[in-house]
Amino acid sequence: MRLFVALSISAAVREALSGLLAELRRADPETRWVNPANLHVTLKFIGNVVTEKLLSIEQALTGVRVFRPFDIEFRGLGFFPNDRRPAVIWAGILAPPELAALATGIDEVISTCGIPRETRPFAPHLTLARFKEPRLSQALRTQAAHFKDRFFVKQSFGEFQLMESKLKNTGAEYTTLRSFPFMA
């Protein structure tokens, strides 16, 4: 099974961002745009694991402590690695230090299950699309510049999820396996 840990996006946030996605899609219909139902903030990509490892991963995640809910603002657009050779277009995230601490805590506890630790620093973002080829159309470049610093929406988070990803011809299908409420 293919697993990751994430913050689930609310229906209100999905609705707000679906308008943005529709505008961007009109500028570049060839790009592989994320289905609004699949929007999430990845905290840790685990990857493929045997089903027998699921219980130990869930048990490890119960050890993550977040002491209070926090808000995240979705703001601005950008590209990984850059706009000259883009692989991903993303909506930016403005968050308190608790978000990075949560990602670090998840990375630490998951490593006890034999999952390799992250080698890159945590870069919170919301993936909107993946490019088939590292090119950026002029129309999409113009649209992205228009939204570069714009505030989109805000959401409060009080839990994180262990998710399964099933890759299909029609795109990825995500299922929440378990939620982990924030608590002391």
C-alpha positions as CSV (number, residue, x, y, z in Angstrom):
1,M,0.0,0.0,0.0
2,R,1.1,3.6,-0.8
3,L,0.9,5.9,2.2
4,F,1.3,9.5,3.2
5,V,0.5,11.7,6.2
6,A,-1.4,14.9,5.5
7,L,-3.8,17.7,6.6
8,S,-7.1,17.3,4.9
9,I,-8.6,20.3,3.3
10,S,-12.2,21.3,4.2
11,A,-15.0,21.4,1.7
12,A,-15.1,25.2,2.0
13,V,-11.4,25.5,1.1
14,R,-11.9,23.0,-1.8
15,E,-14.7,25.1,-3.1
16,A,-12.7,28.3,-2.8
17,L,-9.7,26.8,-4.5
18,S,-11.7,25.0,-7.2
19,G,-12.4,28.5,-8.8
20,L,-8.6,29.2,-8.8
21,L,-8.0,25.8,-10.4
22,A,-10.7,26.4,-13.1
23,E,-9.0,29.7,-14.0
24,L,-5.6,28.2,-14.2
25,R,-6.9,25.2,-16.2
26,R,-8.4,27.6,-18.8
27,A,-4.9,29.1,-19.2
28,D,-3.3,25.7,-19.7
29,P,-5.6,22.8,-20.3
30,E,-2.8,20.4,-21.1
31,T,-1.3,20.4,-17.6
32,R,-2.3,17.7,-15.2
33,W,-4.4,19.7,-12.7
34,V,-5.2,18.2,-9.3
35,N,-8.9,17.3,-8.8
36,P,-10.1,19.6,-6.0
37,A,-11.3,16.5,-4.1
38,N,-7.7,15.4,-3.8
39,L,-6.3,18.7,-2.4
40,H,-4.3,18.1,0.8
41,V,-1.2,19.3,2.6
42,T,1.4,16.6,2.6
43,L,3.3,16.3,5.9
44,K,5.2,13.1,5.1
45,F,5.2,10.9,2.1
46,I,5.8,7.3,3.3
47,G,5.6,5.5,0.0
48,N,4.9,1.8,-0.6
49,V,4.8,-0.4,2.5
50,V,3.6,-3.9,3.2
51,T,0.1,-4.1,4.8
52,E,1.6,-5.7,7.9
53,K,3.5,-2.5,8.6
54,L,0.3,-0.4,8.8
55,L,-0.4,-1.1,12.5
56,S,3.1,0.0,13.6
57,I,2.8,3.2,11.5
58,E,-0.5,4.0,13.1
59,Q,0.9,3.3,16.6
60,A,3.9,5.5,15.9
61,L,1.6,8.4,14.8
62,T,-0.3,8.3,18.0
63,G,2.9,9.5,19.7
64,V,2.8,12.8,17.8
65,R,1.8,15.7,20.1
66,V,0.3,19.0,18.9
67,F,-1.0,21.0,21.8
68,R,-3.6,23.2,20.0
69,P,-5.2,23.7,16.7
70,F,-3.6,26.2,14.3
71,D,-4.6,28.2,11.2
72,I,-3.1,28.0,7.8
73,E,-3.5,30.7,5.1
74,F,-3.3,29.6,1.5
75,R,-1.7,32.5,-0.3
76,G,0.1,33.0,-3.6
77,L,1.4,30.7,-6.3
78,G,4.8,29.3,-7.1
79,F,6.7,26.5,-8.9
80,F,9.0,23.7,-7.9
81,P,11.9,23.8,-8.7
82,N,11.3,27.2,-10.4
83,D,9.3,28.8,-13.2
84,R,12.0,28.2,-15.8
85,R,11.7,24.4,-15.6
86,P,8.5,23.8,-13.6
87,A,7.6,20.3,-12.4
88,V,4.8,21.5,-10.0
89,I,2.7,24.6,-9.5
90,W,1.6,25.2,-5.9
91,A,-0.4,27.4,-3.7
92,G,1.7,28.8,-0.9
93,I,1.1,28.3,2.8
94,L,1.5,30.8,5.6
95,A,1.5,28.9,8.9
96,P,2.7,29.2,12.4
97,P,5.8,27.2,13.6
98,E,3.5,24.4,14.8
99,L,3.1,23.2,11.2
100,A,6.8,22.6,10.7
101,A,7.0,21.1,14.2
102,L,4.2,18.7,13.3
103,A,6.0,17.6,10.1
104,T,9.2,17.1,12.0
105,G,7.4,15.1,14.8
106,I,5.8,12.9,12.2
107,D,9.1,12.3,10.4
108,E,10.7,11.4,13.7
109,V,8.1,8.8,14.9
110,I,7.7,7.3,11.4
111,S,11.5,6.7,11.3
112,T,11.0,4.2,14.1
113,C,9.1,2.1,11.6
114,G,12.0,1.9,9.2
115,I,10.8,4.8,7.0
116,P,13.7,7.0,5.9
117,R,13.8,10.5,7.3
118,E,13.4,13.5,5.1
119,T,16.6,14.9,3.6
120,R,15.1,18.2,2.5
121,P,13.7,20.8,4.7
122,F,9.9,20.9,5.1
123,A,8.4,23.2,2.4
124,P,4.7,23.5,3.1
125,H,2.6,23.9,-0.1
126,L,-0.6,22.8,-1.7
127,T,0.1,21.0,-5.1
128,L,-2.2,22.3,-7.8
129,A,-0.7,20.6,-10.8
130,R,2.1,18.6,-12.2
131,F,3.7,19.4,-15.5
132,K,4.1,16.6,-18.1
133,E,7.1,18.6,-19.5
134,P,9.1,21.3,-17.7
135,R,7.6,24.2,-19.6
136,L,5.3,27.0,-18.8
137,S,2.9,28.4,-21.3
138,Q,2.7,32.2,-21.6
139,A,-0.9,32.2,-20.7
140,L,-0.3,30.2,-17.5
141,R,2.8,32.4,-16.7
142,T,0.5,35.5,-16.9
143,Q,-2.2,33.9,-14.7
144,A,0.3,32.7,-12.1
145,A,1.8,36.2,-11.9
146,H,-1.7,37.6,-11.4
147,F,-2.1,35.3,-8.3
148,K,1.5,35.4,-7.1
149,D,0.8,37.1,-3.8
150,R,-3.0,36.8,-3.5
151,F,-4.7,35.5,-0.4
152,F,-7.0,32.6,-1.2
153,V,-8.5,31.1,1.9
154,K,-7.8,30.2,5.5
155,Q,-8.4,27.0,7.5
156,S,-8.0,25.9,11.1
157,F,-6.6,22.4,11.6
158,G,-7.1,20.2,14.7
159,E,-6.0,16.8,13.3
160,F,-3.9,15.1,10.7
161,Q,-4.6,12.0,8.6
162,L,-2.9,8.8,7.5
163,M,-3.9,8.4,3.9
164,E,-3.6,5.7,1.3
165,S,-3.1,6.6,-2.4
166,K,-4.2,4.3,-5.1
167,L,-2.9,5.3,-8.5
168,K,-5.5,4.7,-11.3
169,N,-5.7,5.7,-15.0
170,T,-8.1,8.4,-14.0
171,G,-5.7,9.8,-11.4
172,A,-4.9,9.2,-7.8
173,E,-7.6,8.1,-5.4
174,Y,-7.1,9.0,-1.7
175,T,-8.6,7.2,1.3
176,T,-8.3,8.3,4.9
177,L,-7.2,5.3,6.9
178,R,-7.1,7.1,10.3
179,S,-7.3,10.6,11.8
180,F,-5.1,11.7,14.7
181,P,-6.6,14.6,16.7
182,F,-4.2,17.2,18.2
183,M,-3.8,16.8,21.9
184,A,-1.3,17.3,24.7
